[in-house]
Amino acid sequence: MARIEQHEMLTVGQAAQRLGLSPATIRAWVWRRKIQHTRLGRAVRISSLVVDALIERGTVPTLRST
């Protein structure tokens, strides 16, 4: 039997806080489908895995000193 990964589903406000953005920015991304999300009726939830992936993709590595 396959193991189901458990991850947190964040509200727009929680996702915005973790990313250091405004909730309005996250809502605009949802509206433009720039961020994966789940709709539960009128409620919008964003997986913590999606937020973590955004942070990972946006992380710029340091330069090596020579």
NORLIN-V124836 format. One record per helix or strand of 2 or more residues. SS is the DSSP state (A for helix, B for strand). FROM is the first residue (numbers start at 1). TO is the last residue. Records with the same first field share a line. If there is no record, write none. Layout:
BEGIN
SS->FROM-TO  FROM-TO
END
This chain:
BEGIN
B->9-10  38-40  43-47
A->12-19  23-31  48-58
END
